[in-house]
Structure formats: C-alpha cells, structure tokens
Amino acid sequence: MKAEFMVNDVKYVVEVEPNERLSDVLRRKLGFVSVKEGCGVGDCGLCIVLLDGKPVNSCLMLAYQASGHRITTVEGMGDGTRLHPLQQAFIDVGAVQCGFCIPAALLVLKHLHDTKPDADREEVRHALRSVLCRCGSYIRFEEAFKQVSRR
Amino acid sequence: MSMQGYLGIPRIEVMIPSSVEEALNLLQTHPDAEILAAGTHIITQLTLGAKRTRKYIDINNLHHLRKISHHKGVATVGSLVTHQELASTLINHVPAFTTFLQKYSSPAVANRATVGGSIMLRSAGEDLIPILLTLDAELSFATPEGVKNVPLTAFLAGGFGGRGLLQTISFKLNGSCFFDKLWMGVSRIPLISVAVSSEGDNGVRVAVSHKDGSTPGRVATVEKFLSTHVLSEEVVEKASRLMMDSINPESDVLASSWYRRRVAGVLLKRLLQNLRR
C-alpha cells in the first residue's frame, strides 16, 4: 500500500507493508536516523516524532496511518544553517551524555515551547515524562528549556 | 520477529472501510478480524508476539467518530477521540480529567490512544474506565441489526453480545467528579485507581480499577453506605475501611492484592475529603 506524508516539509510517497511501523519507515527506508527504537512498545519514547506538531510514539503507529499528516523529526528542527535555540541550549548546558534520547527530548520540548513557551518546571517535567533518559539528564533538559524561555 | 536488533511486527492484513456500513459488512464477512483504532495497544501486543489476530479493520477513515459535543449536561464523545482531546476539551466540566492528564504515564501516548480503544480493552490499566463508570457512561454500538445502547457497567460485566462497532460514549458532566491513582513512573499500568462522583442527595458513585481481579467496577457496598450517611470525617474513615474490604484486586508483579486494597482505601479517603470541601 502507498503512504504519502510530509517529513520536515518534504513530501514522501512510499510503498509500505501494512505491518511496517512509522518508526521502521522513517529510520530504515527514509534514513531519518534520529528516530531511535528503544523498547518498541511505547514505554521509552525514543522513537517520538511530531505528528501535526504533537509528540507521538512512531513505534506505536503503522506507517500507512501517517498518510496525509505532517511529520517533524529532529533533522527538521534547525533552518539548515543554524540550530534550533533548544538544540543550542542543549549544547550550552551540556545536556547530552550518551545522546540516545536527545532527539526525542528535543522534540517534546519543542512542542512545549511552541505551545507554552513560559511553561513552569512541573509542566516541563510532565512533558519529559514521555522520554526515558537512562543517563538521567532531566535536570539539564529543564535548564536548557529555561534558558530558551528566558530569551 | 527481530532483524539486526530491530523489533518488528508480523505480517498483517488491513482493511480500511470508509463508512460504518462498510465496517459492519467487513465485521460480518471476516469473523477473524478485529477493529483497529490508533493501535497503541494492538501494535504493542503484536510487537511482543502476544497477539494472534492477523486481520484488522482500520476505522481511522470514519472521521465522524472524532467529534466531541455536549448538551444539557451530557457529553457525547466519538470512539476515535484521543485521551488528550477528551480531557482537554472537558476539563472545565469534569475535574477528574485534570488528574487524569497530570498522572498520565506518557503524554505522547495520550495524543494517540483513543477513548473507544480504552473501553474495548475493559482492563484495569485504562484510567478512563473508573471515571466514566462514576459518570454513568453509556456506549452506543452500530450493529447489522441497528444501534444498540449498552451501559458501561453492563459492558464490563458481560461484554457486548455480537459483533459491532463502538461509535459513541455518552456520559454526565459532573463538576464533583474526582480521580486519583497510584502508579510507578514510566509504567503504563496503575497499581490502582479510584474515581468518585457526587450525585448530591442521591449519594456518591465510587469506582475502582481493580474491583475483581483486573476488572474495573463500581463498589456498591461503599456507594450504599455513603447514600445513607452525611459525609463527615468519621464517615469518610468508615467508607475508606469499607472500600478495603469490598474489593478483590489481583496480585501481580507490581503489587499484592493486600497492598492494592489498602491503597484503594487511602485514595478513596482523599477523594471524599475533596468532596467535603
């Protein structure tokens, strides 16, 4: 079957099998390697992408179900020459340890920043609940969000 | 199942109807097929190898099932409405939805998981069910014989006789409906959850995620006790103890039955104290 969707403002028409998940197609067929598979059952959130601007687990969605939707991965966060302010803040505060959850953490915080730029600490923590960071870098994710909010 | 370290799901066949009639026809002609909504549960089960069904009827093109409306104190919610859409739309009418969202294990899942999917699971892991039980929810199924309306309590007790498509869920909007749960971090399964809803002079509705084993249900003994007593501090204490004695939750790897009983009593006490304020 055919799936037709936008990824980072580029249109893709892909032949997919009904059992291919969105995470399979984004990472393995289209090369968006920021989309990670951690647990594969929706607990860790490492496969999170933005679907029409909202965070969703791409391992819990079949690829054909994304037809007609707009997907954002971390590859689409910057403008091609400059990083997104959140990406820069992650570097500035040293938020990255192993790096495996960073794309997902950036995307959930981008959604929060887009919808509620003045979110308080509890709201930031609530948003980050979707992402399991094994290194425990949550405090620095919060700090990065705070830096961008202050600007 | 696994290739080069990736998980994957087995081959499946998917049919995508564009009308309710077509969906009902597919249900009749493919008795081995199941309804697929967002798939947050089914895809997980397929990935884990825990599900044998290989044929699915994907209802995501039935866009009219994504509507929420309310009129004269009753909400009608389409089965494809997501948890996030439901709670954020009706949060000002039902305070329980505030806690439902605050304690949601993964906000990203709330953006996909559907109300209809939660109900059809009939499981203690679905936080919505105790809330909807206290709001006297009624389910409306499309069947080849016409529309069938089934109270949620009856559906949980005996399922739905025959094959049909859950279209809408209707329930009362109640500004005195509260919810709380105990859960463990990223685990999507609550240890136990409790909802209460005040009906004024008609008493208090009480529902729990693990009434019998892992089946959610209303707690009639506690409701009966509360209907004959004014909600004093002493009555709250007694109701809390009665709750512990009136449910029979399962023991599993997350918690023992004894612990779940104790927690249900404590949560009920907190919720009833909310009602007293």
Interface residues (C-beta under 8 A of the other chain):
Chain A: M1 E17 P18 N19 R21 D24 R28 E37 G40 V41 G42 D43 C44 G45 I48 L51 K54 P55 V56 N57 C59 L60 M61 L62 Y64 Q65 V108 H126 A127 R129 S130 L132
Chain B: Y6 L7 G8 I9 P10 R11 I12 E13 V14 A38 G39 T40 I43 T44 L46 T47 L48 D58 N60 Q84 Q102 Y104 S105 S106 P107 A108 V109 N111 R112 V186 S187 R188
